[in-house]
Amino acid sequence: MAKVELKAPVVQEISEKIDGAQSVVLVDHRGLTVQEDTELRRKLREAGVTYKVYKNTMMKRAFEGTACAELDPFLEGPSAMAVSKEDATAPARVLTEFAKTAKALEIKAGIVDGQFCDVDALGEVAKIPSREVLLGRLFGSWQAPVANFARVIKQIAEKDGEAAPAEAAE
């Protein structure tokens, strides 16, 4: 079997992962201990992020003609790819947080919502809360006025309830 035939399924797998992805972040995982790598993979999985190590040449082929082609200059040395199709901030958030304790993890660059992000930009993206947190805040802000309105209506009803027996006694 030719080498090209063996590489085609890997390139296809990478292409499928990045197709429709909200974000793709490249990291250098060299120097992580097995325990650190296992912990990183667990945290990424919990955040709905797929994470896998691929050969740089395979990623370059899969990235051709996509927004991810801007990542080609960063495909030097060992590279792993973190991809999220649901939450654009998840890979940057989890990797940035993890890199604070695991100094060996080096974030290279990424594509977030089709835009190239260097390490500094990914740090800013990492500060954005997850979609669930943002939705919770939104619904919480909607809930407060409704709850206040309900309390006022209840107080008016209770006040009117007290006034009604007094009028009936007259």
C-alpha positions in Angstrom: 0.0 0.0 0.0 1.4 3.4 -0.9 2.1 6.0 1.7 -0.4 8.4 0.2 -3.2 5.8 0.7 -2.2 5.5 4.3 -2.2 9.3 4.8 -5.5 10.0 3.1 -7.7 8.8 6.0 -5.8 10.9 8.5 -6.1 14.0 6.4 -9.8 13.2 6.0 -10.2 12.8 9.8 -8.6 16.2 10.4 -10.7 17.8 7.7 -13.9 16.5 9.3 -12.9 17.8 12.7 -12.1 21.3 11.5 -15.2 21.5 9.2 -17.7 23.7 10.9 -15.5 24.1 14.0 -16.1 27.2 16.1 -12.4 27.2 17.1 -9.2 25.3 16.5 -6.2 25.9 18.8 -2.7 24.4 18.3 -0.4 23.6 21.2 3.0 22.2 21.8 2.5 19.4 24.3 6.2 18.5 24.7 7.3 18.1 28.3 3.9 17.3 29.8 3.9 14.4 32.2 1.5 11.5 31.6 -0.5 12.7 34.6 -0.7 16.2 33.2 -1.6 15.0 29.7 -4.4 12.8 31.1 -5.8 15.7 33.2 -5.7 18.0 30.2 -7.5 15.6 28.0 -10.1 15.0 30.7 -10.8 18.8 31.1 -11.0 19.3 27.4 -13.4 16.3 27.0 -15.6 17.8 29.8 -15.7 21.1 27.9 -16.8 19.3 24.7 -13.4 19.8 23.0 -11.7 17.1 20.9 -7.9 17.0 21.3 -5.5 14.9 19.3 -1.9 14.9 18.3 -1.3 14.8 14.5 1.7 15.0 12.2 2.2 18.6 11.1 2.3 17.5 7.4 -1.1 15.9 7.8 -2.6 19.1 9.4 -1.1 21.2 6.7 -2.8 19.1 4.0 -6.1 19.2 5.8 -5.8 23.0 6.5 -5.4 23.8 2.7 -8.1 26.1 1.5 -9.6 26.7 4.9 -9.3 29.5 7.5 -6.9 27.1 9.4 -4.3 27.6 6.6 -3.2 30.6 8.6 -1.9 28.2 11.3 0.7 26.6 8.9 3.6 28.8 10.2 2.9 27.4 13.7 3.2 23.7 12.6 6.7 23.4 13.8 7.8 20.8 16.4 5.2 18.5 18.1 1.7 19.8 17.7 -1.7 18.9 19.1 -5.0 20.3 18.0 -7.9 21.2 20.2 -11.2 21.7 18.3 -14.7 22.7 19.4 -17.7 22.8 17.2 -20.0 24.0 20.0 -18.2 26.6 22.2 -15.8 29.0 20.4 -14.1 29.9 23.7 -13.8 26.5 25.2 -10.4 25.4 23.8 -8.7 28.7 24.6 -10.3 28.9 28.0 -9.3 25.3 29.1 -5.8 25.4 27.6 -5.0 28.8 29.0 -6.2 27.8 32.5 -4.3 24.5 32.3 -1.1 26.2 31.0 -1.0 28.3 34.3 -0.1 25.2 36.2 1.5 23.0 33.5 4.3 25.3 32.3 5.4 22.8 29.6 2.2 23.4 27.7 2.8 26.0 25.0 -0.2 27.5 23.2 0.9 28.3 19.6 -2.1 30.0 17.9 -5.7 29.4 16.8 -8.6 30.2 14.7 -11.7 31.4 16.5 -14.9 32.0 14.5 -12.9 32.1 11.4 -10.4 34.7 12.7 -6.7 34.1 13.3 -5.7 34.5 16.9 -2.1 34.7 18.3 -1.3 33.7 21.8 -2.3 37.1 23.3 -5.6 37.1 21.4 -6.3 33.6 22.6 -5.6 34.8 26.2 -8.4 37.4 25.7 -10.7 34.8 24.2 -10.1 32.6 27.3 -11.5 35.4 29.5 -14.9 35.1 27.8 -17.2 32.9 29.9 -18.7 29.7 28.4 -21.9 29.8 26.5 -23.8 28.2 29.4 -22.5 30.9 31.8 -23.5 33.7 29.5 -27.0 32.2 29.0 -27.3 31.8 32.7 -26.4 35.5 33.2 -28.9 36.5 30.5 -31.8 34.5 32.0 -30.9 35.7 35.4 -31.1 39.3 34.3 -34.5 38.6 32.8 -35.7 36.8 35.9 -35.0 39.6 38.3 -37.5 42.2 36.9 -40.2 39.5 36.6 -39.6 38.3 40.2 -39.7 41.9 41.4 -43.0 42.5 39.5 -44.5 39.3 41.0 -43.5 40.5 44.5 -45.2 43.9 44.0 -48.4 42.3 42.7 -48.4 39.9 45.7 -48.0 42.8 48.1 -50.8 44.8 46.4 -53.0 41.7 46.5 -52.2 41.2 50.2 -52.9 44.9 50.9 -56.2 44.8 49.1 -57.1 41.6 51.0 -56.6 43.4 54.3 -58.7 46.4 53.1 -61.6 44.2 51.9 -62.7 42.8 55.4 -62.5 46.4 56.8 -64.9 47.7 54.2 -67.2 44.7 54.7 -67.4 45.5 58.5 -68.7 49.0 57.9 
